[in-house]
């Protein structure tokens, strides 16, 4: 994978060949770490460990989600609002920094403001992912939400569709537990 990455970028091979051996090693190891990090992130997203990344949330905030009103349902907006509420209870200064930047369009000038914004967005992403997981964990309809039934209970529940006015029931409606075998 590292070799493929180097071949995709024309100047990188020349740059690495021009480096000292120790620097070459560090550069190649750094590229390997970048690739491994990307693979881990892709796999975590695939298996559902998280739904939102920092860059996605920044893009949503930059698009003006805090300023515009929506008449339709968006999972992202719902998770964002729930996360802002949770974050406001825990660390209101982060919410203030996020609202100041993305709703009032004030770019922080001092380091403390920049740090509050950076840490606030990171915490917001974590809260949004928690909100998303909660929404999917609380679903009470659909596949896998019914309690399992024993065979006997299932037969009793579906008894109406097995009962017939005639004997014997057709073969496709009969098994030995509900109706004894009548054919000898």
Number of C-alpha atoms within 10 A of each C-alpha: 10 15 11 8 14 16 12 11 10 10 10 14 14 11 11 17 11 11 12 10 11 8 13 15 13 13 16 15 13 13 17 16 13 13 15 13 12 12 12 12 14 12 12 13 14 11 9 11 13 17 19 18 16 15 12 13 18 14 12 16 20 15 12 13 17 17 13 8 8 9 5 6 8 10 12 19 16 14 23 24 17 18 23 24 15 17 20 15 10 11 13 15 15 24 24 16 24 25 18 16 18 19 17 12 12 12 13 15 8 8 9 10 19 15 14 18 23 16 15 22 21 18 19 28 25 19 22 29 22 17 22 21 16 12 12 9 9 8 9 10 8 7 6 8 9 9 6 9 10 9 10 10 11 11 15 12 11 10 12 9 9 16 14 12 6 7 9 14 15 11 8 7 13 15 13 8 10 14 14 10 12 9 5 3
